[in-house]
Amino acid sequence: MMIRRGFGDAAERIQELYLAGHKAEATATVPDEWVDAKSLVGPPARIKERYQAWENCGATALSVRTKQDEAVEVMAQAARLNVGSN
């Protein structure tokens, strides 16, 4: 998936590190841009700010995986902020 989305060099390096047993380094090598392309993460203000782009990208579903009730509330607030802004 990383290769198809333009992160081929990073994917190869991550795999090399992981297979060599350098799991922490492999994890640290994942580009922030990749994480941002796949997730809404960070402080609540950042998530709310970036939610609009996700809503406008054509996605039809969003999964929230967390053990924090606050995270679910942040997503609900972001959705409410963007109602009717399309």
Jmol script that loads the backbone (N, CA, C; Angstrom):
load data "model"
ATOM      1  N   MET A   1       0.822  -1.173   0.000  1.00  0.00           N
ATOM      2  CA  MET A   1       0.000   0.000   0.000  1.00  0.00           C
ATOM      3  C   MET A   1       0.884   1.262   0.000  1.00  0.00           C
ATOM      4  N   MET A   2       1.955   1.234   0.756  1.00  0.00           N
ATOM      5  CA  MET A   2       2.844   2.404   0.790  1.00  0.00           C
ATOM      6  C   MET A   2       3.447   2.671  -0.586  1.00  0.00           C
ATOM      7  N   ILE A   3       3.808   1.621  -1.286  1.00  0.00           N
ATOM      8  CA  ILE A   3       4.408   1.778  -2.619  1.00  0.00           C
ATOM      9  C   ILE A   3       3.396   2.403  -3.567  1.00  0.00           C
ATOM     10  N   ARG A   4       2.159   1.895  -3.572  1.00  0.00           N
ATOM     11  CA  ARG A   4       1.108   2.441  -4.452  1.00  0.00           C
ATOM     12  C   ARG A   4       0.829   3.914  -4.176  1.00  0.00           C
ATOM     13  N   ARG A   5       1.064   4.334  -2.956  1.00  0.00           N
ATOM     14  CA  ARG A   5       0.759   5.725  -2.586  1.00  0.00           C
ATOM     15  C   ARG A   5       1.989   6.627  -2.578  1.00  0.00           C
ATOM     16  N   GLY A   6       3.088   6.147  -3.193  1.00  0.00           N
ATOM     17  CA  GLY A   6       4.250   6.999  -3.374  1.00  0.00           C
ATOM     18  C   GLY A   6       5.288   6.962  -2.280  1.00  0.00           C
ATOM     19  N   PHE A   7       5.236   5.982  -1.418  1.00  0.00           N
ATOM     20  CA  PHE A   7       6.190   5.872  -0.319  1.00  0.00           C
ATOM     21  C   PHE A   7       7.048   4.618  -0.469  1.00  0.00           C
ATOM     22  N   GLY A   8       7.425   4.303  -1.698  1.00  0.00           N
ATOM     23  CA  GLY A   8       8.166   3.077  -1.974  1.00  0.00           C
ATOM     24  C   GLY A   8       9.509   2.999  -1.289  1.00  0.00           C
ATOM     25  N   ASP A   9      10.272   4.076  -1.334  1.00  0.00           N
ATOM     26  CA  ASP A   9      11.594   4.063  -0.692  1.00  0.00           C
ATOM     27  C   ASP A   9      11.472   3.822   0.805  1.00  0.00           C
ATOM     28  N   ALA A  10      10.512   4.501   1.425  1.00  0.00           N
ATOM     29  CA  ALA A  10      10.304   4.329   2.862  1.00  0.00           C
ATOM     30  C   ALA A  10       9.876   2.895   3.168  1.00  0.00           C
ATOM     31  N   ALA A  11       9.003   2.336   2.351  1.00  0.00           N
ATOM     32  CA  ALA A  11       8.527   0.969   2.569  1.00  0.00           C
ATOM     33  C   ALA A  11       9.680  -0.020   2.528  1.00  0.00           C
ATOM     34  N   GLU A  12      10.554   0.134   1.549  1.00  0.00           N
ATOM     35  CA  GLU A  12      11.705  -0.770   1.439  1.00  0.00           C
ATOM     36  C   GLU A  12      12.614  -0.657   2.653  1.00  0.00           C
ATOM     37  N   ARG A  13      12.892   0.581   3.082  1.00  0.00           N
ATOM     38  CA  ARG A  13      13.775   0.791   4.233  1.00  0.00           C
ATOM     39  C   ARG A  13      13.145   0.233   5.506  1.00  0.00           C
ATOM     40  N   ILE A  14      11.865   0.456   5.692  1.00  0.00           N
ATOM     41  CA  ILE A  14      11.171  -0.066   6.871  1.00  0.00           C
ATOM     42  C   ILE A  14      11.244  -1.588   6.905  1.00  0.00           C
ATOM     43  N   GLN A  15      11.017  -2.215   5.741  1.00  0.00           N
ATOM     44  CA  GLN A  15      11.075  -3.669   5.684  1.00  0.00           C
ATOM     45  C   GLN A  15      12.480  -4.182   5.985  1.00  0.00           C
ATOM     46  N   GLU A  16      13.486  -3.543   5.423  1.00  0.00           N
ATOM     47  CA  GLU A  16      14.875  -3.947   5.694  1.00  0.00           C
ATOM     48  C   GLU A  16      15.170  -3.900   7.190  1.00  0.00           C
ATOM     49  N   LEU A  17      14.824  -2.803   7.814  1.00  0.00           N
ATOM     50  CA  LEU A  17      15.085  -2.641   9.243  1.00  0.00           C
ATOM     51  C   LEU A  17      14.315  -3.663  10.063  1.00  0.00           C
ATOM     52  N   TYR A  18      13.059  -3.846   9.739  1.00  0.00           N
ATOM     53  CA  TYR A  18      12.219  -4.779  10.491  1.00  0.00           C
ATOM     54  C   TYR A  18      12.763  -6.205  10.383  1.00  0.00           C
ATOM     55  N   LEU A  19      13.073  -6.617   9.166  1.00  0.00           N
ATOM     56  CA  LEU A  19      13.570  -7.986   8.967  1.00  0.00           C
ATOM     57  C   LEU A  19      14.939  -8.198   9.592  1.00  0.00           C
ATOM     58  N   ALA A  20      15.696  -7.115   9.773  1.00  0.00           N
ATOM     59  CA  ALA A  20      17.000  -7.214  10.427  1.00  0.00           C
ATOM     60  C   ALA A  20      16.863  -7.184  11.949  1.00  0.00           C
ATOM     61  N   GLY A  21      15.638  -7.101  12.427  1.00  0.00           N
ATOM     62  CA  GLY A  21      15.403  -7.117  13.868  1.00  0.00           C
ATOM     63  C   GLY A  21      15.437  -5.742  14.526  1.00  0.00           C
ATOM     64  N   HIS A  22      15.470  -4.695  13.740  1.00  0.00           N
ATOM     65  CA  HIS A  22      15.524  -3.328  14.267  1.00  0.00           C
ATOM     66  C   HIS A  22      14.119  -2.721  14.255  1.00  0.00           C
ATOM     67  N   LYS A  23      13.243  -3.296  15.057  1.00  0.00           N
ATOM     68  CA  LYS A  23      11.830  -2.917  15.009  1.00  0.00           C
ATOM     69  C   LYS A  23      11.583  -1.469  15.431  1.00  0.00           C
ATOM     70  N   ALA A  24      12.264  -1.008  16.461  1.00  0.00           N
ATOM     71  CA  ALA A  24      12.063   0.374  16.906  1.00  0.00           C
ATOM     72  C   ALA A  24      12.521   1.356  15.835  1.00  0.00           C
ATOM     73  N   GLU A  25      13.640   1.066  15.197  1.00  0.00           N
ATOM     74  CA  GLU A  25      14.133   1.938  14.129  1.00  0.00           C
ATOM     75  C   GLU A  25      13.191   1.899  12.918  1.00  0.00           C
ATOM     76  N   ALA A  26      12.658   0.718  12.630  1.00  0.00           N
ATOM     77  CA  ALA A  26      11.702   0.606  11.523  1.00  0.00           C
ATOM     78  C   ALA A  26      10.473   1.470  11.801  1.00  0.00           C
ATOM     79  N   THR A  27       9.984   1.413  13.014  1.00  0.00           N
ATOM     80  CA  THR A  27       8.830   2.221  13.396  1.00  0.00           C
ATOM     81  C   THR A  27       9.145   3.711  13.278  1.00  0.00           C
ATOM     82  N   ALA A  28      10.319   4.113  13.717  1.00  0.00           N
ATOM     83  CA  ALA A  28      10.723   5.524  13.663  1.00  0.00           C
ATOM     84  C   ALA A  28      10.909   6.013  12.234  1.00  0.00           C
ATOM     85  N   THR A  29      11.100   5.098  11.300  1.00  0.00           N
ATOM     86  CA  THR A  29      11.339   5.441   9.898  1.00  0.00           C
ATOM     87  C   THR A  29      10.045   5.725   9.138  1.00  0.00           C
ATOM     88  N   VAL A  30       8.910   5.343   9.690  1.00  0.00           N
ATOM     89  CA  VAL A  30       7.632   5.594   9.017  1.00  0.00           C
ATOM     90  C   VAL A  30       7.458   7.109   8.868  1.00  0.00           C
ATOM     91  N   PRO A  31       7.294   7.594   7.635  1.00  0.00           N
ATOM     92  CA  PRO A  31       7.183   9.037   7.420  1.00  0.00           C
ATOM     93  C   PRO A  31       5.912   9.631   8.048  1.00  0.00           C
ATOM     94  N   ASP A  32       6.068  10.811   8.631  1.00  0.00           N
ATOM     95  CA  ASP A  32       4.905  11.502   9.196  1.00  0.00           C
ATOM     96  C   ASP A  32       3.830  11.720   8.143  1.00  0.00           C
ATOM     97  N   GLU A  33       4.259  11.971   6.909  1.00  0.00           N
ATOM     98  CA  GLU A  33       3.300  12.201   5.821  1.00  0.00           C
ATOM     99  C   GLU A  33       2.424  10.971   5.594  1.00  0.00           C
ATOM    100  N   TRP A  34       3.006   9.787   5.748  1.00  0.00           N
ATOM    101  CA  TRP A  34       2.247   8.547   5.594  1.00  0.00           C
ATOM    102  C   TRP A  34       1.208   8.429   6.706  1.00  0.00           C
ATOM    103  N   VAL A  35       1.633   8.705   7.913  1.00  0.00           N
ATOM    104  CA  VAL A  35       0.708   8.637   9.047  1.00  0.00           C
ATOM    105  C   VAL A  35      -0.441   9.614   8.827  1.00  0.00           C
ATOM    106  N   ASP A  36      -0.112  10.835   8.393  1.00  0.00           N
ATOM    107  CA  ASP A  36      -1.156  11.833   8.151  1.00  0.00           C
ATOM    108  C   ASP A  36      -2.091  11.433   7.017  1.00  0.00           C
ATOM    109  N   ALA A  37      -1.579  10.707   6.046  1.00  0.00           N
ATOM    110  CA  ALA A  37      -2.421  10.263   4.926  1.00  0.00           C
ATOM    111  C   ALA A  37      -3.400   9.176   5.355  1.00  0.00           C
ATOM    112  N   LYS A  38      -3.096   8.493   6.433  1.00  0.00           N
ATOM    113  CA  LYS A  38      -3.898   7.351   6.870  1.00  0.00           C
ATOM    114  C   LYS A  38      -4.704   7.591   8.142  1.00  0.00           C
ATOM    115  N   SER A  39      -4.395   8.668   8.883  1.00  0.00           N
ATOM    116  CA  SER A  39      -4.968   8.803  10.215  1.00  0.00           C
ATOM    117  C   SER A  39      -5.229  10.249  10.592  1.00  0.00           C
ATOM    118  N   LEU A  40      -6.130  10.415  11.501  1.00  0.00           N
ATOM    119  CA  LEU A  40      -6.313  11.689  12.184  1.00  0.00           C
ATOM    120  C   LEU A  40      -5.751  11.492  13.583  1.00  0.00           C
ATOM    121  N   VAL A  41      -4.565  11.999  13.825  1.00  0.00           N
ATOM    122  CA  VAL A  41      -3.911  11.832  15.116  1.00  0.00           C
ATOM    123  C   VAL A  41      -3.359  13.166  15.581  1.00  0.00           C
ATOM    124  N   GLY A  42      -3.169  13.274  16.871  1.00  0.00           N
ATOM    125  CA  GLY A  42      -2.583  14.470  17.441  1.00  0.00           C
ATOM    126  C   GLY A  42      -3.514  15.120  18.438  1.00  0.00           C
ATOM    127  N   PRO A  43      -3.191  16.351  18.793  1.00  0.00           N
ATOM    128  CA  PRO A  43      -4.031  17.070  19.753  1.00  0.00           C
ATOM    129  C   PRO A  43      -5.418  17.339  19.160  1.00  0.00           C
ATOM    130  N   PRO A  44      -6.429  17.520  20.011  1.00  0.00           N
ATOM    131  CA  PRO A  44      -7.786  17.743  19.526  1.00  0.00           C
ATOM    132  C   PRO A  44      -7.903  18.867  18.494  1.00  0.00           C
ATOM    133  N   ALA A  45      -7.221  19.969  18.692  1.00  0.00           N
ATOM    134  CA  ALA A  45      -7.325  21.090  17.744  1.00  0.00           C
ATOM    135  C   ALA A  45      -6.831  20.683  16.364  1.00  0.00           C
ATOM    136  N   ARG A  46      -5.768  19.903  16.296  1.00  0.00           N
ATOM    137  CA  ARG A  46      -5.218  19.445  15.010  1.00  0.00           C
ATOM    138  C   ARG A  46      -6.194  18.488  14.324  1.00  0.00           C
ATOM    139  N   ILE A  47      -6.773  17.596  15.087  1.00  0.00           N
ATOM    140  CA  ILE A  47      -7.732  16.644  14.520  1.00  0.00           C
ATOM    141  C   ILE A  47      -8.930  17.389  13.953  1.00  0.00           C
ATOM    142  N   LYS A  48      -9.456  18.327  14.702  1.00  0.00           N
ATOM    143  CA  LYS A  48     -10.616  19.098  14.240  1.00  0.00           C
ATOM    144  C   LYS A  48     -10.273  19.882  12.977  1.00  0.00           C
ATOM    145  N   GLU A  49      -9.072  20.441  12.928  1.00  0.00           N
ATOM    146  CA  GLU A  49      -8.634  21.211  11.761  1.00  0.00           C
ATOM    147  C   GLU A  49      -8.528  20.324  10.518  1.00  0.00           C
ATOM    148  N   ARG A  50      -7.985  19.118  10.674  1.00  0.00           N
ATOM    149  CA  ARG A  50      -7.751  18.228   9.539  1.00  0.00           C
ATOM    150  C   ARG A  50      -8.990  17.420   9.150  1.00  0.00           C
ATOM    151  N   TYR A  51     -10.015  17.395   9.987  1.00  0.00           N
ATOM    152  CA  TYR A  51     -11.212  16.598   9.725  1.00  0.00           C
ATOM    153  C   TYR A  51     -11.887  17.008   8.420  1.00  0.00           C
ATOM    154  N   GLN A  52     -11.944  18.290   8.132  1.00  0.00           N
ATOM    155  CA  GLN A  52     -12.628  18.776   6.927  1.00  0.00           C
ATOM    156  C   GLN A  52     -12.057  18.127   5.669  1.00  0.00           C
ATOM    157  N   ALA A  53     -10.728  18.054   5.564  1.00  0.00           N
ATOM    158  CA  ALA A  53     -10.119  17.427   4.386  1.00  0.00           C
ATOM    159  C   ALA A  53     -10.522  15.965   4.283  1.00  0.00           C
ATOM    160  N   TRP A  54     -10.614  15.284   5.401  1.00  0.00           N
ATOM    161  CA  TRP A  54     -11.031  13.887   5.374  1.00  0.00           C
ATOM    162  C   TRP A  54     -12.484  13.776   4.933  1.00  0.00           C
ATOM    163  N   GLU A  55     -13.294  14.666   5.431  1.00  0.00           N
ATOM    164  CA  GLU A  55     -14.710  14.610   5.064  1.00  0.00           C
ATOM    165  C   GLU A  55     -14.891  14.869   3.568  1.00  0.00           C
ATOM    166  N   ASN A  56     -14.060  15.707   2.989  1.00  0.00           N
ATOM    167  CA  ASN A  56     -14.167  16.071   1.579  1.00  0.00           C
ATOM    168  C   ASN A  56     -13.449  15.115   0.627  1.00  0.00           C
ATOM    169  N   CYS A  57     -12.759  14.114   1.131  1.00  0.00           N
ATOM    170  CA  CYS A  57     -11.945  13.252   0.272  1.00  0.00           C
ATOM    171  C   CYS A  57     -12.748  12.151  -0.425  1.00  0.00           C
ATOM    172  N   GLY A  58     -14.005  11.998  -0.078  1.00  0.00           N
ATOM    173  CA  GLY A  58     -14.815  10.962  -0.704  1.00  0.00           C
ATOM    174  C   GLY A  58     -14.959   9.698   0.129  1.00  0.00           C
ATOM    175  N   ALA A  59     -14.319   9.653   1.273  1.00  0.00           N
ATOM    176  CA  ALA A  59     -14.458   8.487   2.146  1.00  0.00           C
ATOM    177  C   ALA A  59     -15.906   8.386   2.605  1.00  0.00           C
ATOM    178  N   THR A  60     -16.382   7.172   2.751  1.00  0.00           N
ATOM    179  CA  THR A  60     -17.761   6.971   3.175  1.00  0.00           C
ATOM    180  C   THR A  60     -17.866   6.443   4.602  1.00  0.00           C
ATOM    181  N   ALA A  61     -16.716   6.196   5.236  1.00  0.00           N
ATOM    182  CA  ALA A  61     -16.729   5.706   6.612  1.00  0.00           C
ATOM    183  C   ALA A  61     -15.446   6.133   7.314  1.00  0.00           C
ATOM    184  N   LEU A  62     -15.534   6.231   8.606  1.00  0.00           N
ATOM    185  CA  LEU A  62     -14.392   6.590   9.427  1.00  0.00           C
ATOM    186  C   LEU A  62     -14.454   5.720  10.671  1.00  0.00           C
ATOM    187  N   SER A  63     -13.373   5.033  10.978  1.00  0.00           N
ATOM    188  CA  SER A  63     -13.314   4.197  12.170  1.00  0.00           C
ATOM    189  C   SER A  63     -12.548   4.931  13.258  1.00  0.00           C
ATOM    190  N   VAL A  64     -13.050   4.847  14.465  1.00  0.00           N
ATOM    191  CA  VAL A  64     -12.368   5.422  15.611  1.00  0.00           C
ATOM    192  C   VAL A  64     -11.966   4.260  16.501  1.00  0.00           C
ATOM    193  N   ARG A  65     -10.660   4.105  16.656  1.00  0.00           N
ATOM    194  CA  ARG A  65     -10.148   3.038  17.519  1.00  0.00           C
ATOM    195  C   ARG A  65      -9.388   3.689  18.660  1.00  0.00           C
ATOM    196  N   THR A  66      -9.932   3.569  19.847  1.00  0.00           N
ATOM    197  CA  THR A  66      -9.326   4.198  21.005  1.00  0.00           C
ATOM    198  C   THR A  66      -9.840   3.560  22.279  1.00  0.00           C
ATOM    199  N   LYS A  67      -9.104   3.756  23.323  1.00  0.00           N
ATOM    200  CA  LYS A  67      -9.550   3.358  24.660  1.00  0.00           C
ATOM    201  C   LYS A  67      -9.913   4.598  25.465  1.00  0.00           C
ATOM    202  N   GLN A  68      -9.906   5.753  24.790  1.00  0.00           N
ATOM    203  CA  GLN A  68     -10.163   7.020  25.474  1.00  0.00           C
ATOM    204  C   GLN A  68     -11.523   7.585  25.057  1.00  0.00           C
ATOM    205  N   ASP A  69     -12.392   7.767  26.029  1.00  0.00           N
ATOM    206  CA  ASP A  69     -13.696   8.361  25.743  1.00  0.00           C
ATOM    207  C   ASP A  69     -13.532   9.752  25.137  1.00  0.00           C
ATOM    208  N   GLU A  70     -12.483  10.473  25.556  1.00  0.00           N
ATOM    209  CA  GLU A  70     -12.249  11.826  25.052  1.00  0.00           C
ATOM    210  C   GLU A  70     -12.025  11.819  23.540  1.00  0.00           C
ATOM    211  N   ALA A  71     -11.367  10.804  23.028  1.00  0.00           N
ATOM    212  CA  ALA A  71     -11.085  10.734  21.593  1.00  0.00           C
ATOM    213  C   ALA A  71     -12.376  10.607  20.787  1.00  0.00           C
ATOM    214  N   VAL A  72     -13.309   9.844  21.287  1.00  0.00           N
ATOM    215  CA  VAL A  72     -14.601   9.698  20.609  1.00  0.00           C
ATOM    216  C   VAL A  72     -15.323  11.048  20.609  1.00  0.00           C
ATOM    217  N   GLU A  73     -15.261  11.756  21.720  1.00  0.00           N
ATOM    218  CA  GLU A  73     -15.896  13.069  21.806  1.00  0.00           C
ATOM    219  C   GLU A  73     -15.231  14.068  20.863  1.00  0.00           C
ATOM    220  N   VAL A  74     -13.908  14.037  20.726  1.00  0.00           N
ATOM    221  CA  VAL A  74     -13.204  14.928  19.796  1.00  0.00           C
ATOM    222  C   VAL A  74     -13.694  14.682  18.372  1.00  0.00           C
ATOM    223  N   MET A  75     -13.852  13.428  17.988  1.00  0.00           N
ATOM    224  CA  MET A  75     -14.332  13.117  16.637  1.00  0.00           C
ATOM    225  C   MET A  75     -15.768  13.592  16.453  1.00  0.00           C
ATOM    226  N   ALA A  76     -16.595  13.426  17.467  1.00  0.00           N
ATOM    227  CA  ALA A  76     -17.976  13.897  17.373  1.00  0.00           C
ATOM    228  C   ALA A  76     -18.010  15.416  17.238  1.00  0.00           C
ATOM    229  N   GLN A  77     -17.159  16.110  17.987  1.00  0.00           N
ATOM    230  CA  GLN A  77     -17.092  17.570  17.883  1.00  0.00           C
ATOM    231  C   GLN A  77     -16.634  17.990  16.490  1.00  0.00           C
ATOM    232  N   ALA A  78     -15.625  17.304  15.958  1.00  0.00           N
ATOM    233  CA  ALA A  78     -15.126  17.626  14.613  1.00  0.00           C
ATOM    234  C   ALA A  78     -16.229  17.440  13.578  1.00  0.00           C
ATOM    235  N   ALA A  79     -16.984  16.376  13.697  1.00  0.00           N
ATOM    236  CA  ALA A  79     -18.078  16.119  12.752  1.00  0.00           C
ATOM    237  C   ALA A  79     -19.146  17.204  12.861  1.00  0.00           C
ATOM    238  N   ARG A  80     -19.473  17.585  14.078  1.00  0.00           N
ATOM    239  CA  ARG A  80     -20.478  18.636  14.273  1.00  0.00           C
ATOM    240  C   ARG A  80     -20.002  19.974  13.702  1.00  0.00           C
ATOM    241  N   LEU A  81     -18.719  20.268  13.844  1.00  0.00           N
ATOM    242  CA  LEU A  81     -18.162  21.517  13.311  1.00  0.00           C
ATOM    243  C   LEU A  81     -18.254  21.582  11.789  1.00  0.00           C
ATOM    244  N   ASN A  82     -18.229  20.416  11.156  1.00  0.00           N
ATOM    245  CA  ASN A  82     -18.183  20.367   9.688  1.00  0.00           C
ATOM    246  C   ASN A  82     -19.531  20.068   9.055  1.00  0.00           C
ATOM    247  N   VAL A  83     -20.585  19.924   9.821  1.00  0.00           N
ATOM    248  CA  VAL A  83     -21.909  19.663   9.266  1.00  0.00           C
ATOM    249  C   VAL A  83     -22.303  20.846   8.369  1.00  0.00           C
ATOM    250  N   GLY A  84     -22.660  20.538   7.131  1.00  0.00           N
ATOM    251  CA  GLY A  84     -23.119  21.561   6.223  1.00  0.00           C
ATOM    252  C   GLY A  84     -22.035  22.421   5.612  1.00  0.00           C
ATOM    253  N   SER A  85     -20.758  22.108   5.889  1.00  0.00           N
ATOM    254  CA  SER A  85     -19.682  22.934   5.326  1.00  0.00           C
ATOM    255  C   SER A  85     -19.192  22.416   3.993  1.00  0.00           C
ATOM    256  N   ASN A  86     -19.803  21.340   3.492  1.00  0.00           N
ATOM    257  CA  ASN A  86     -19.409  20.793   2.187  1.00  0.00           C
ATOM    258  C   ASN A  86     -20.060  21.554   1.065  1.00  0.00           C
TER     259      ASN A  86
END
end "model"
wireframe off; spacefill off
backbone 0.3
color backbone group
